[in-house]
Amino acid sequence: MIIKIQKIKTEGDNTMALPNPSPEKGNVSTKKKTVTQKFLDLIERGGNKFPDVLTLFAIITAIILISSWIASTLGVSAINPATNERLDAVNLLNGDGIRRIMTEMVNNFVSFPPLGLVLVVMLGVGLAESTGLVSSFMRRIVFAAPQKLILPTIVLIAILGNAAADAAVIVLPPIAALIYYTLGKNPIVGLVAAYAAVAGGFSANLIITSLDVLLAGFTESSAQIIDPSYKANPAMNFYFVFASTFVLLPITVWITNKVVEPRLGALPVSTVMDDQKTELSRAEKKGLRFATITVAVFSILIALTIIPENGILRNQETGAIMDSPFMSSLVAIMFLFFFLPALAYGIGAKTIKSDKDVASHLTKAMSGMGYYIVLTFIAAQMITYFAWSNLGAILSIKGAEWLQNIGLVGLPLLIGFILLSALINLLVASSSAKWAILGPVFVPMLMILGFSPEFTQLAYRIGDSITNMITPMLAYFAIILTFAKKYDPKMGVGTLISALLPYSLAFMVFWILLFTVWYLLGLPIGPDAYIRFN
């Protein structure tokens, strides 16, 4: 393997050699590989033998269609515990199925939620990158801050970013990649660290999020099967979720520094970082001032829409913020949060001199999204067919029934439920869809065994989070792969999963340990929410 040596200018005439190895091989090392490294190598080799993700999703789609025919022929079914209705496997290869596939193909694509969401947000982020705002801001912040604090800051922001739901998954990982790129490090390390934190840490935060509200509704209806007077509090898991933030933060940083970064190696792109790239020009500083003023004004305007009791983005009937137009507007807000400062920066830094420049920058920003659009078309069909066939729901119900019937009790049952939820999450990524099915089974069952609905929901949320980052069924996995290919065109599914798997395993171990300690100490898990049900 040929190693290129790059020189980074430092004070005086001293230079520092920076190895730039092949992106496939990582760093050259004479150290004996650990068992963990060998295992991840196996995962990577196996995953990279898979065809391109476009082909892989097409194959999975074909398997779903054939499985729907087989399951329907065999009469596979299950009883939906939420409605007591019989769910039968639906054959998508008969006349009705084929007609539905053909007539709704376009609608499946254009109505696929991640499609518009990603493209809208990337317009703003892309303009910020194309005009130079992101680069200037990162250089201003990153090179002025201690490097030891950069990764913890990225991880903390990513964990807290799940309050913005899907928007955070789209915005934060590429920004983290740019930060690492600016530092002369492997940008894919920053990408996977941020994605692991925001996707895997979906049930950790310092505030109440829309997910708390959403899940509480399903928990309440499930608990009312046993106790019709039960009322769910959206903050029921807040104490545990709050504490989880400070558990996942150091774990994510440690896994990144000790496992992922050494494994992925040095910067997989040819770049030379010199003083000209770290020092801001006068125009760039002016652009940053314009952008800062724009962010301040925009933030004040948004605050005025939600702080007053009659704010226009509050729920006009209840005055609530969580269930309001504000939460539904997060994608639009994220777009404007990047677009307007980018426009102001471009004017100040003179990278935008006319409306034609704006159009040119926007076109450049979206030019790299072609692969994602094609991938979205196939992913939209695959996920839609899986829902139409009822196979996902049937598998979830059967798995829950199996766990209920094997005779586990107490903490082992709860841990088994966590692992089952994590396994089902590999097939059905929607948190609310899984809880709508699992909740009516496990909430009443565990209430009878003396466990509160709040504690059952907490166990579910842990399982639902720990495999988020490694499941291709989460639509944003394809987005992360697209971003990774920007820096390493040879990046495969196996390499990406092997980079994310250490986070998933570490989250599973330490989250279950925290859950166990909480259980043994009998601590409250939220305001007026306890482990035991009275």
C-alpha positions as CSV (number, residue, x, y, z in Angstrom):
1,M,0.0,0.0,0.0
2,I,1.3,3.4,-0.9
3,I,1.1,6.0,1.8
4,K,1.1,9.7,0.7
5,I,2.8,12.1,3.1
6,Q,1.2,15.5,3.4
7,K,2.7,18.5,5.1
8,I,0.8,20.8,7.4
9,K,2.3,24.2,8.0
10,T,2.9,25.2,11.6
11,E,4.6,28.1,13.3
12,G,8.2,28.5,12.0
13,D,9.5,26.2,9.4
14,N,8.5,23.0,11.1
15,T,6.2,20.6,9.4
16,M,4.2,17.6,10.5
17,A,3.8,14.6,8.3
18,L,0.2,13.3,7.9
19,P,-0.3,9.8,6.5
20,N,-3.1,9.5,4.1
21,P,-3.8,5.8,3.6
22,S,-6.2,4.1,1.3
23,P,-9.8,4.5,2.4
24,E,-10.3,0.8,2.2
25,K,-7.4,-0.3,4.4
26,G,-7.2,2.3,7.1
27,N,-4.0,2.8,9.0
28,V,-1.1,0.5,8.7
29,S,-0.5,-1.2,12.0
30,T,1.8,-3.9,13.2
31,K,-0.3,-4.5,16.4
32,K,-2.1,-7.7,16.8
33,K,-5.8,-7.3,16.2
34,T,-8.2,-7.7,19.1
35,V,-11.2,-10.0,19.1
36,T,-13.4,-7.0,18.7
37,Q,-11.4,-5.8,15.7
38,K,-11.5,-9.2,14.1
39,F,-15.3,-9.4,14.6
40,L,-15.8,-5.9,13.0
41,D,-13.6,-7.0,10.1
42,L,-15.8,-10.0,9.6
43,I,-18.9,-7.8,9.7
44,E,-17.3,-5.4,7.2
45,R,-16.2,-8.0,4.8
46,G,-19.5,-9.8,4.9
47,G,-21.5,-6.6,4.5
48,N,-19.3,-5.3,1.7
49,K,-19.9,-8.5,-0.3
50,F,-23.5,-7.4,-0.5
51,P,-24.4,-5.7,-3.8
52,D,-24.8,-1.9,-4.0
53,V,-27.5,-0.7,-1.6
54,L,-29.8,0.1,-4.6
55,T,-29.6,-3.5,-5.7
56,L,-29.9,-4.7,-2.1
57,F,-33.1,-2.8,-1.5
58,A,-34.4,-4.1,-4.8
59,I,-33.7,-7.7,-3.7
60,I,-35.3,-7.1,-0.3
61,T,-38.4,-5.7,-2.1
62,A,-38.6,-8.9,-4.3
63,I,-38.3,-11.0,-1.1
64,I,-41.1,-9.1,0.5
65,L,-43.4,-9.7,-2.5
66,I,-42.6,-13.4,-2.7
67,S,-43.0,-13.8,1.1
68,S,-46.4,-12.1,0.9
69,W,-47.5,-14.7,-1.6
70,I,-46.1,-17.6,0.5
71,A,-47.5,-16.3,3.8
72,S,-50.9,-15.6,2.2
73,T,-51.0,-19.1,0.7
74,L,-50.2,-20.6,4.1
75,G,-52.9,-18.5,5.8
76,V,-50.4,-16.8,8.1
77,S,-52.2,-14.3,10.4
78,A,-52.2,-12.7,13.9
79,I,-54.6,-10.9,16.2
80,N,-53.8,-7.2,16.5
81,P,-53.9,-6.6,20.3
82,A,-54.7,-2.9,19.7
83,T,-58.0,-3.6,17.9
84,N,-58.6,-7.3,18.4
85,E,-58.9,-7.6,14.6
86,R,-57.4,-10.4,12.7
87,L,-54.4,-9.5,10.5
88,D,-53.9,-11.7,7.5
89,A,-50.9,-11.8,5.3
90,V,-51.8,-10.0,2.1
91,N,-50.7,-11.4,-1.3
92,L,-49.2,-8.6,-3.3
93,L,-48.6,-10.8,-6.4
94,N,-52.2,-11.5,-7.2
95,G,-54.3,-9.3,-9.5
96,D,-55.3,-6.8,-6.8
97,G,-51.8,-6.6,-5.5
98,I,-50.2,-6.0,-8.9
99,R,-52.8,-3.4,-9.7
100,R,-52.1,-1.6,-6.5
101,I,-48.3,-1.8,-7.1
102,M,-48.6,-0.3,-10.6
103,T,-51.2,2.4,-9.8
104,E,-49.6,3.6,-6.6
105,M,-45.9,3.4,-7.5
106,V,-45.5,7.2,-8.1
107,N,-47.5,8.1,-5.0
108,N,-45.4,5.8,-2.9
109,F,-42.3,7.8,-4.0
110,V,-43.6,11.3,-3.9
111,S,-45.4,10.8,-0.5
112,F,-42.4,9.1,1.1
113,P,-41.8,11.4,4.1
114,P,-38.0,11.5,4.1
115,L,-37.9,12.6,0.4
116,G,-39.3,16.1,0.7
117,L,-37.9,16.5,4.2
118,V,-34.4,15.7,3.2
119,L,-34.4,17.8,0.0
120,V,-35.9,20.9,1.8
121,V,-33.4,20.8,4.6
122,M,-30.5,20.1,2.3
123,L,-31.4,23.2,0.2
124,G,-30.6,25.3,3.3
125,V,-27.6,23.2,4.5
126,G,-26.3,23.0,0.9
127,L,-26.4,26.7,0.4
128,A,-24.6,27.3,3.7
129,E,-21.9,24.9,2.5
130,S,-21.7,26.2,-1.0
131,T,-21.4,29.8,-0.1
132,G,-18.6,29.0,2.4
133,L,-20.6,29.8,5.6
134,V,-20.1,26.3,7.1
135,S,-16.4,26.3,6.3
136,S,-15.8,29.7,7.8
137,F,-18.0,29.1,10.9
138,M,-16.2,25.7,11.6
139,R,-12.8,27.3,11.2
140,R,-13.7,30.1,13.5
141,I,-15.1,27.8,16.2
142,V,-13.1,24.6,15.8
143,F,-9.6,26.1,15.6
144,A,-10.3,28.4,18.6
145,A,-11.7,25.6,20.8
146,P,-9.7,22.9,22.6
147,Q,-9.9,19.8,20.4
148,K,-10.8,17.6,23.3
149,L,-14.1,19.4,23.6
150,I,-15.1,19.2,20.0
151,L,-16.3,15.6,19.9
152,P,-18.2,15.8,23.2
153,T,-19.9,18.9,21.9
154,I,-20.9,17.2,18.7
155,V,-22.3,14.2,20.6
156,L,-24.2,16.3,23.1
157,I,-25.8,18.4,20.4
158,A,-26.7,15.2,18.5
159,I,-28.4,13.6,21.5
160,L,-30.3,16.8,22.3
161,G,-31.0,17.2,18.6
162,N,-33.5,14.3,18.6
163,A,-35.9,16.9,20.0
164,A,-36.0,18.1,16.4
165,A,-37.0,14.6,15.3
166,D,-36.1,13.6,11.8
167,A,-34.5,17.0,11.0
168,A,-31.6,16.3,13.4
169,V,-30.8,13.0,11.6
170,I,-30.4,14.9,8.4
171,V,-28.6,18.1,9.5
172,L,-26.2,17.0,12.3
173,P,-24.2,14.1,10.8
174,P,-23.0,16.0,7.7
175,I,-22.1,19.0,9.8
176,A,-20.1,16.7,12.1
177,A,-18.3,15.3,9.0
178,L,-17.4,18.8,7.9
179,I,-16.0,19.6,11.3
180,Y,-13.8,16.5,11.2
181,Y,-12.8,17.3,7.6
182,T,-11.8,20.8,8.6
183,L,-9.7,19.4,11.4
184,G,-7.9,17.2,8.9
185,K,-9.5,14.0,10.4
186,N,-11.6,11.3,8.7
187,P,-15.0,13.0,8.1
188,I,-16.7,9.6,8.2
189,V,-15.8,9.3,11.9
190,G,-17.6,12.5,12.6
191,L,-20.5,11.4,10.5
192,V,-21.1,8.1,12.2
193,A,-20.5,9.5,15.7
194,A,-23.2,12.1,15.2
195,Y,-25.6,9.6,13.5
196,A,-25.1,7.1,16.3
197,A,-25.8,9.8,19.0
198,V,-28.9,11.2,17.4
199,A,-30.4,7.9,16.2
200,G,-29.2,5.6,19.0
201,G,-29.8,8.2,21.6
202,F,-33.4,8.8,20.5
203,S,-34.7,8.2,24.1
204,A,-32.2,10.4,25.8
205,N,-32.6,14.1,26.2
206,L,-32.6,17.0,28.7
207,I,-36.1,18.2,27.7
208,I,-39.5,16.7,26.9
209,T,-39.8,16.0,23.1
210,S,-42.6,15.1,20.7
211,L,-41.8,11.4,21.1
212,D,-42.7,11.6,24.8
213,V,-46.1,13.0,23.9
214,L,-46.6,10.5,21.0
215,L,-45.8,7.4,23.0
216,A,-47.8,8.5,26.0
217,G,-51.0,8.4,24.0
218,F,-50.5,4.7,23.1
219,T,-49.4,3.9,26.6
220,E,-52.6,5.4,28.1
221,S,-54.9,3.5,25.8
222,S,-53.0,0.2,26.5
223,A,-53.1,0.7,30.3
224,Q,-56.8,1.5,30.2
225,I,-57.4,-2.2,29.2
226,I,-56.6,-2.9,32.9
227,D,-57.4,0.4,34.5
228,P,-59.9,2.6,32.6
229,S,-59.1,5.6,34.8
230,Y,-55.4,5.6,34.0
231,K,-54.1,8.9,32.5
232,A,-50.6,9.1,31.0
233,N,-48.2,11.9,31.7
234,P,-45.9,12.7,28.8
235,A,-43.1,13.3,31.2
236,M,-43.4,9.8,32.7
237,N,-39.9,8.8,31.7
238,F,-38.2,12.1,32.1
239,Y,-35.8,11.4,35.0
240,F,-34.4,8.3,33.3
241,V,-34.2,9.9,29.9
242,F,-32.4,12.9,31.5
243,A,-29.9,10.7,33.2
244,S,-29.4,8.6,30.0
245,T,-28.0,11.7,28.3
246,F,-25.0,11.7,30.7
247,V,-24.5,8.0,30.3
248,L,-24.5,7.9,26.5
249,L,-22.3,11.0,26.1
250,P,-19.1,9.6,27.5
251,I,-19.8,6.1,26.0
252,T,-20.2,7.6,22.5
253,V,-17.0,9.7,22.9
254,W,-15.0,6.7,24.1
255,I,-16.2,4.4,21.4
256,T,-15.4,7.0,18.8
257,N,-11.9,7.7,20.1
258,K,-10.9,4.1,21.0
259,V,-12.7,2.0,18.5
260,V,-14.2,3.8,15.5
261,E,-11.5,6.4,14.7
262,P,-8.5,3.9,14.9
263,R,-10.4,1.5,12.8
264,L,-11.5,3.8,10.0
265,G,-8.0,5.4,9.8
266,A,-6.9,8.8,8.7
267,L,-8.5,11.2,6.3
268,P,-9.7,9.2,3.2
269,V,-9.5,12.2,0.9
270,S,-6.5,14.1,-0.5
271,T,-6.4,17.5,1.2
272,V,-3.8,19.9,2.4
273,M,-4.5,22.0,5.4
274,D,-2.5,25.2,5.7
275,D,-2.6,28.6,7.3
276,Q,-4.7,30.0,4.4
277,K,-7.5,27.5,5.3
278,T,-7.5,28.3,9.0
279,E,-7.2,32.1,8.9
280,L,-10.4,33.9,8.0
281,S,-10.2,36.7,5.4
282,R,-11.7,40.1,5.9
283,A,-14.6,39.2,3.6
284,E,-15.2,36.0,5.5
285,K,-15.3,37.8,8.8
286,K,-17.8,40.3,7.4
287,G,-19.9,37.4,6.1
288,L,-19.9,35.8,9.5
289,R,-21.1,39.1,11.1
290,F,-24.0,39.3,8.6
291,A,-24.9,35.7,9.3
292,T,-24.8,36.1,13.1
293,I,-27.1,39.1,12.9
294,T,-29.5,37.1,10.7
295,V,-29.5,34.2,13.1
296,A,-30.3,36.5,16.0
297,V,-33.1,38.2,14.2
298,F,-34.6,34.9,13.0
299,S,-34.4,33.4,16.4
300,I,-36.2,36.4,18.0
301,L,-38.9,36.1,15.3
302,I,-39.4,32.4,16.0
303,A,-39.5,33.0,19.7
304,L,-42.3,35.6,19.2
305,T,-44.4,32.9,17.6
306,I,-44.2,30.5,20.6
307,I,-43.5,32.5,23.8
308,P,-46.7,34.5,23.9
309,E,-49.8,32.4,25.0
310,N,-51.5,33.4,21.7
311,G,-48.4,32.8,19.6
312,I,-49.2,31.9,16.0
313,L,-47.2,28.7,16.1
314,R,-48.8,27.4,19.3
315,N,-51.8,25.1,19.3
316,Q,-54.6,27.6,18.7
317,E,-57.1,25.5,20.8
318,T,-55.0,24.5,23.8
319,G,-52.0,26.9,23.7
320,A,-49.6,23.9,23.9
321,I,-46.2,24.0,22.2
322,M,-45.5,20.2,22.0
323,D,-48.7,19.4,20.0
324,S,-48.6,22.5,17.8
325,P,-47.8,24.0,14.4
326,F,-44.4,24.8,15.8
327,M,-43.5,21.1,16.1
328,S,-44.9,20.5,12.6
329,S,-42.8,23.4,11.3
330,L,-39.4,22.2,12.5
331,V,-38.3,21.2,9.0
332,A,-39.3,24.6,7.6
333,I,-37.6,26.3,10.5
334,M,-34.4,24.2,10.0
335,F,-34.4,25.2,6.3
336,L,-34.7,28.9,7.0
337,F,-32.2,28.7,9.9
338,F,-29.6,27.7,7.4
339,F,-30.8,29.4,4.2
340,L,-31.2,32.9,5.5
341,P,-27.8,33.1,7.3
342,A,-26.2,31.5,4.2
343,L,-27.7,34.2,2.0
344,A,-26.5,36.9,4.4
345,Y,-23.0,35.4,4.6
346,G,-22.8,35.1,0.8
347,I,-23.7,38.8,0.5
348,G,-21.2,39.9,3.2
349,A,-18.4,37.6,1.9
350,K,-19.2,38.5,-1.7
351,T,-19.7,34.8,-2.7
352,I,-23.2,36.0,-3.7
353,K,-23.3,39.0,-5.9
354,S,-26.6,38.5,-7.7
355,D,-29.7,36.3,-7.9
356,K,-27.9,34.2,-10.5
357,D,-25.3,33.3,-7.9
358,V,-28.0,32.2,-5.5
359,A,-29.5,29.9,-8.2
360,S,-26.0,28.6,-9.0
361,H,-25.2,27.8,-5.4
362,L,-28.6,26.1,-4.9
363,T,-28.0,24.0,-8.0
364,K,-24.6,23.0,-6.8
365,A,-26.0,22.2,-3.3
366,M,-28.5,19.7,-4.8
367,S,-26.3,18.2,-7.5
368,G,-25.0,15.5,-5.1
369,M,-28.4,14.3,-4.1
370,G,-29.1,12.3,-7.2
371,Y,-28.0,9.0,-5.7
372,Y,-30.3,9.6,-2.7
373,I,-33.3,10.3,-4.9
374,V,-32.8,7.1,-6.8
375,L,-32.3,5.2,-3.5
376,T,-35.4,6.8,-2.0
377,F,-37.6,5.6,-4.9
378,I,-36.6,2.0,-4.2
379,A,-36.7,2.3,-0.4
380,A,-40.2,3.9,-0.6
381,Q,-41.5,0.9,-2.6
382,M,-39.9,-1.6,-0.2
383,I,-41.2,-0.1,3.0
384,T,-44.7,0.5,1.5
385,Y,-44.9,-3.1,0.3
386,F,-43.8,-4.4,3.7
387,A,-46.7,-2.4,5.3
388,W,-49.3,-3.5,2.7
389,S,-48.4,-7.2,3.2
390,N,-49.0,-7.0,7.0
391,L,-45.8,-9.0,7.4
392,G,-44.1,-6.5,9.7
393,A,-47.1,-6.3,12.0
394,I,-47.5,-10.1,12.1
395,L,-43.9,-10.6,12.9
396,S,-44.1,-8.1,15.7
397,I,-47.2,-9.7,17.2
398,K,-45.8,-13.2,17.0
399,G,-42.5,-12.1,18.6
400,A,-44.4,-10.5,21.5
401,E,-46.5,-13.6,22.0
402,W,-43.4,-15.8,22.1
403,L,-41.7,-13.6,24.7
404,Q,-44.9,-13.7,26.8
405,N,-45.2,-17.4,26.6
406,I,-41.6,-18.5,27.5
407,G,-42.2,-17.9,31.2
408,L,-39.8,-15.1,32.1
409,V,-40.7,-12.9,35.1
410,G,-39.4,-9.8,36.8
411,L,-36.2,-8.1,35.5
412,P,-35.3,-11.0,33.1
413,L,-38.7,-10.5,31.4
414,L,-38.2,-6.7,31.1
415,I,-34.7,-7.2,29.7
416,G,-36.1,-9.8,27.3
417,F,-38.7,-7.2,26.2
418,I,-35.9,-4.7,25.6
419,L,-34.1,-7.1,23.4
420,L,-37.3,-8.1,21.5
421,S,-38.0,-4.5,20.9
422,A,-34.5,-4.0,19.6
423,L,-34.8,-7.0,17.3
424,I,-38.2,-5.9,15.9
425,N,-36.7,-2.4,15.3
426,L,-34.5,-4.0,12.7
427,L,-37.6,-4.8,10.7
428,V,-40.1,-2.0,11.6
429,A,-38.3,1.3,12.3
430,S,-41.3,3.4,13.2
431,S,-41.4,3.9,17.0
432,S,-45.1,4.7,17.2
433,A,-46.1,1.8,14.8
434,K,-44.3,-0.8,17.0
435,W,-45.6,0.6,20.2
436,A,-49.2,0.6,18.9
437,I,-48.8,-3.2,18.5
438,L,-46.5,-4.1,21.4
439,G,-48.1,-1.7,24.0
440,P,-51.5,-3.4,24.2
441,V,-49.7,-6.7,24.8
442,F,-47.0,-5.8,27.3
443,V,-48.5,-2.9,29.2
444,P,-51.5,-4.9,30.5
445,M,-49.4,-8.0,31.0
446,L,-46.8,-6.2,33.1
447,M,-49.5,-4.3,35.0
448,I,-50.9,-7.6,36.1
449,L,-47.4,-8.6,37.2
450,G,-47.1,-5.3,39.2
451,F,-45.1,-3.1,36.8
452,S,-46.3,0.4,35.9
453,P,-47.2,1.4,32.3
454,E,-44.5,4.0,32.7
455,F,-41.8,1.4,33.3
456,T,-43.0,-0.8,30.5
457,Q,-42.8,2.2,28.1
458,L,-39.3,2.9,29.3
459,A,-38.2,-0.6,28.6
460,Y,-39.6,-0.3,25.1
461,R,-37.9,3.0,24.4
462,I,-34.5,1.5,25.3
463,G,-35.0,-1.4,22.9
464,D,-36.4,0.9,20.2
465,S,-33.3,3.1,20.3
466,I,-30.3,0.8,20.5
467,T,-30.6,-0.7,17.0
468,N,-31.9,2.5,15.3
469,M,-28.4,3.3,13.9
470,I,-27.7,-0.1,12.3
471,T,-31.1,-0.9,10.7
472,P,-31.3,-0.3,6.9
473,M,-35.1,-0.1,7.5
474,L,-34.7,3.3,9.0
475,A,-34.9,5.5,6.0
476,Y,-32.1,7.8,7.1
477,F,-29.6,4.9,7.0
478,A,-29.6,5.4,3.3
479,I,-29.0,9.2,3.8
480,I,-25.9,8.5,5.9
481,L,-24.6,6.1,3.4
482,T,-25.0,8.8,0.7
483,F,-23.1,11.3,2.8
484,A,-20.4,8.8,3.5
485,K,-20.0,8.1,-0.2
486,K,-19.3,11.8,-0.7
487,Y,-16.0,11.3,1.1
488,D,-15.4,7.7,0.2
489,P,-17.2,6.6,-3.0
490,K,-16.2,3.0,-2.2
491,M,-18.1,3.0,1.1
492,G,-20.2,-0.1,1.4
493,V,-23.1,-1.1,3.6
494,G,-20.8,-3.5,5.5
495,T,-18.2,-0.8,6.3
496,L,-20.9,1.6,7.5
497,I,-22.7,-1.1,9.7
498,S,-19.3,-2.2,11.1
499,A,-18.5,1.4,12.1
500,L,-21.9,1.8,13.8
501,L,-22.2,-1.6,15.4
502,P,-19.8,-0.8,18.4
503,Y,-22.1,2.1,19.3
504,S,-25.2,-0.1,19.2
505,L,-23.6,-2.8,21.4
506,A,-22.2,-0.3,23.9
507,F,-25.6,1.5,24.1
508,M,-27.3,-1.8,24.7
509,V,-24.9,-2.9,27.5
510,F,-24.8,0.4,29.4
511,W,-28.5,1.3,28.9
512,I,-29.5,-2.1,30.3
513,L,-27.1,-1.7,33.2
514,L,-28.6,1.7,34.0
515,F,-32.1,0.2,33.7
516,T,-31.1,-2.6,36.0
517,V,-29.7,-0.2,38.6
518,W,-32.8,1.9,38.4
519,Y,-34.9,-1.2,38.9
520,L,-32.9,-2.5,41.9
521,L,-32.9,0.9,43.6
522,G,-36.6,1.5,42.9
523,L,-36.0,5.1,41.8
524,P,-38.8,7.1,40.3
525,I,-38.6,7.3,36.5
526,G,-40.4,10.6,36.1
527,P,-42.7,13.0,37.9
528,D,-45.2,10.9,39.8
529,A,-44.0,7.9,37.8
530,Y,-42.7,4.8,39.5
531,I,-41.6,1.3,38.7
532,R,-44.4,-0.5,40.5
533,F,-48.0,-0.3,39.6
534,N,-50.5,0.1,42.5
